[in-house]
Amino acid sequence: MSKLAAFRKMTLGEVSRELAIHPFDLIRVLVAHDRLPPCLTFTPEQVVEIRRVGGIETWWTPKTERPSDDIPQRGLLRALCGQLVARGCIGDNATRLDNLLRGLDTQEQLTLRSLVQALMHAGLLASRNTPSGLQVSVVEGREYTITDIAEGGSAPDQATAIWS
């Protein structure tokens, strides 16, 4: 990297790719947290701050443990349920919906979206819209059911319909 490149600020598109967030959603986060710069360019320090204040996390990395399961969709459901409980996303302690997807390949993202909808229809997950994006959490009192699913217990019919 040249010395000049070290001083170059990142564009909105570059920050969007860096954070794995759609540019529109990035603008929402910036406006909601009063972090919208006039020239739409960003320093590396600003990108770290945007990630922090926006609650932008990557849940799925090569190190993310997934339960062994002969049905991949059920394994993904179990992993999701385990992550929600482990990260304390219960009741008012919600996370961004896109955090649940970040790090998965396109097909797994589609599957996970369907699984999240199934858990919502079953009354296990709730969502709420905030100025910086859609948030989801386990319904208060239902964390025991979510933990049971993560540990291999039976999933709601709405979820099993996805892989049946």
N, C-alpha and C positions, 0 to 999 in steps of 0.2 A: 504494500500500500504506500503510495506516495505521501509526502508530508502534507501536500495540499488536500488530498482525499480525507485525511484525518480530521480536517476542519469543516468538511462539507456536511451540511445538515441533510437529514433524510426527508424525502417527500412523503405526502400522505399515503400514496400507494406503497411505498417501501415500508413504512411503519405498519400499514395494514397487513402486508405479507409477513413481516417480522412477528407480529402478534397473532397471526392467523385469525383475523377478524375482518369481516366485510367493511369496506370503506364507509358505507352509510352508518354501520354500527359504531365504527370508530368515531365518526363525527358526533353521534349521539352521546357517547361517553365523554368526549371533549366538552360538549356544550353542557351536559348535565353536571359536570364537575368544574365548570368555569376554567377550562384549560385550553380553549381554542386560541391558538396564536394567530396574529393577523396575517402572516405570510404562509401559513400552513407548511412550515418546515420545522424539523425537530432535531434536537440533539439526542445522543444516546441516553443521557440522564433523563431527559423528558420522556423518552420511551419507557424507561424503567418506572417512572412515576405514573405514567398512563396505565401501565399494567397493574400497578398497585392500587391506585384509586378506582380503577374500573373493575377490579376483582377478576381480571382476565388470567385464567389458569389453563395449563395443558394437563388434562387428567390422564391421557393415554400416551404413555411412552413405552419404549421397548422394555423398560424395567417394571412396568405396571403388571402386577400379578393377576392372572385370571384363573378361575377354577377350571379344572379339567372337566369337560363335559362332552358327551358324544353328539350333542345337538349344539352347534355353534351359536345359534341365536339364544338358546337358554343359558349357555355359558356367558354370553355378553350381558344378558339380564342379571345373572347372579353377580357378575363383576360390577355392574352399575349399582346394584343394590348395596353391595359391600362398600363401594366408594362413597355413596351418599351417607351411609351411617358413619363410616370411618372419618369422613370430613365434617361430620356434625351438621349436615344440611337437613335440619329438622325444625318444623314450625317456622318461626320468624327468621331463623338463620338459613337464608336461601343462597343459592349460587346462580350464576348466569346459565341459561339454557345452553349457550354455545360452549361453555366449559365442558359439558357432558359429551360433546362431540369432538372437541379439539384433540387431534392426534390419531383419530381413526381414519381408515380409508373410506372412500365414498360409499361403498356398499354397506359397510358397517355403520356409517352415519345414518343411512336410510333406515336400516334395521333398528338402530337405537332410537331414532325419532318415533318409529312405530311403537317400540316398547315403552317409551315415555308416555305416549298417548294412551296406551293400554293401562299403564299404572295410574294415570289420571282418571280414566273412566272407571277403574276399580276403586277409586277413592283413596289411593295410597299416596299419590303425589298431588301437590297443588302448585299452581302458577300464579304469578302476579306481574303485571307490567309496571316497570319503573322508568323514570326518565332516561336511564342509561341502558335499558334493555329488559327482556323477559327473564324473570327469576323463577326458579323452581326449588321445591323442598319437599321432604317427606311430611305428610300430614301428622301433626302432633298426636301422639298416642298410637300411631300405626308403624312406628319404627321397629317394633317387635316382629311384625309381619314381614317387613322389608328385610330384617336380619335373618328371619327364617328362610326367605327366598334365597338370600345370599349363601346360606349354609346348605342349600340343596332341597329345601322344602318345596311344597307345591306352589306353583305360580297361579295367578288368577286366570280364569278362562280367557279373558281379553288378550292376555299375553301368549297363552299356549296356542291360540288361534294363529299367531304369526308363524309358528313353525310346524303347525299340523297340516 
